[in-house]
């Protein structure tokens, strides 16, 4: 499975960004797509994930501000990020899990700064 992430960039505090992740390759019905983020010197942390049945799970920092969604037909996952804060600045990674295997996309930088 290959993952292609896009949509990062520079945004002012309070602004919004939408990240996209495109999955390709051998994809089975039951899987999990998600977003994690990492800052220098810190571990990668969960931002949000969504199961193939639509169930979602959010990290504490994302609740109430971020929304994850997916399009099964297009094999895409999206992360809508609103009310962005400087502390949201990080490299965001798309993830994909199925049948016990995990995959990562390349990171996309999100910088929240005035």
C-alpha positions as CSV (number, residue, x, y, z in Angstrom):
1,X,0.0,0.0,0.0
2,X,1.3,3.4,-0.9
3,X,0.1,6.7,0.7
4,X,0.3,10.2,-0.8
5,X,-0.4,13.0,1.6
6,X,-1.0,16.6,0.6
7,X,-2.5,19.9,1.8
8,X,0.0,21.1,4.3
9,X,1.3,24.6,4.4
10,X,1.6,27.9,6.4
11,X,-1.6,29.2,8.0
12,X,-2.3,31.9,10.5
13,X,-3.6,31.1,14.0
14,X,-7.3,30.6,13.9
15,X,-7.1,29.5,10.2
16,X,-8.0,26.2,8.6
17,X,-6.3,23.6,6.5
18,X,-7.5,20.4,4.8
19,X,-5.1,17.5,4.5
20,X,-5.7,14.7,2.0
21,X,-4.3,11.2,1.8
22,X,-4.6,9.0,-1.2
23,X,-4.1,5.3,-0.8
24,X,-3.2,2.9,-3.6
25,X,-2.2,-0.7,-3.9
26,X,-3.8,-3.8,-2.6
27,X,-6.5,-2.6,-0.2
28,X,-9.0,-4.8,1.5
29,X,-12.3,-4.0,2.9
30,X,-11.5,-3.7,6.6
31,X,-8.9,-1.0,7.3
32,X,-8.1,2.1,9.2
33,X,-6.9,5.4,7.8
34,X,-5.5,8.1,10.0
35,X,-3.3,11.0,10.7
36,X,-0.5,11.3,13.2
37,X,1.8,14.2,13.8
38,X,5.3,14.7,15.1
39,X,7.5,17.6,16.3
40,X,11.2,17.5,16.7
41,X,12.3,15.5,19.7
42,X,8.8,14.0,20.3
43,X,7.1,10.8,19.5
44,X,4.5,10.6,16.8
45,X,1.0,11.1,18.2
46,X,-2.4,10.3,17.0
47,X,-4.4,13.1,15.6
48,X,-7.4,11.2,14.3
49,X,-8.3,7.9,12.7
50,X,-11.3,6.4,10.9
51,X,-12.2,2.8,10.4
52,X,-13.7,1.5,7.2
53,X,-17.1,1.3,9.0
54,X,-16.9,5.1,9.7
55,X,-16.1,5.0,13.4
56,X,-13.6,7.7,14.4
57,X,-11.2,8.3,17.2
58,X,-9.5,11.6,17.9
59,X,-6.4,12.6,19.9
60,X,-7.0,15.0,22.7
61,X,-5.5,17.9,20.8
62,X,-7.9,17.4,17.9
63,X,-11.2,17.0,19.6
64,X,-13.7,19.7,18.7
65,X,-11.4,21.3,16.1
66,X,-10.5,18.6,13.6
67,X,-12.7,16.3,11.6
68,X,-11.5,13.2,9.8
69,X,-13.5,11.7,6.9
70,X,-12.9,9.3,4.1
71,X,-14.1,8.4,0.6
72,X,-14.0,4.7,0.1
73,X,-14.6,4.9,-3.7
74,X,-11.6,7.2,-4.1
75,X,-9.5,5.5,-1.4
76,X,-9.0,8.9,0.2
77,X,-8.9,10.2,3.7
78,X,-9.2,13.8,4.7
79,X,-8.4,15.8,7.8
80,X,-10.2,19.2,8.1
81,X,-8.4,21.3,10.7
82,X,-10.1,24.4,12.0
83,X,-9.1,26.9,14.7
84,X,-5.5,26.1,14.2
85,X,-3.1,27.0,17.0
86,X,0.7,27.5,16.9
87,X,1.1,24.3,18.9
88,X,-0.5,22.4,16.0
89,X,2.7,23.0,14.0
90,X,4.2,19.7,13.1
91,X,4.8,17.2,10.4
92,X,1.6,15.3,9.7
93,X,1.7,11.7,8.5
94,X,-1.0,9.7,6.9
95,X,-1.3,6.1,8.1
96,X,-3.0,3.0,6.9
97,X,-3.6,-0.3,8.7
98,X,-5.0,-3.5,7.5
99,X,-4.6,-7.2,8.3
100,X,-2.0,-6.4,10.9
101,X,0.2,-4.4,8.6
102,X,0.8,-0.7,8.9
103,X,1.9,1.9,6.4
104,X,3.0,5.5,6.5
105,X,2.9,8.2,3.9
106,X,5.5,10.9,3.6
107,X,5.0,13.7,6.0
108,X,3.4,17.0,5.2
109,X,4.5,20.1,7.1
110,X,1.8,22.2,8.8
111,X,3.0,25.5,10.2
112,X,0.7,27.8,12.2
113,X,2.2,31.2,12.6
114,X,1.4,34.8,12.2
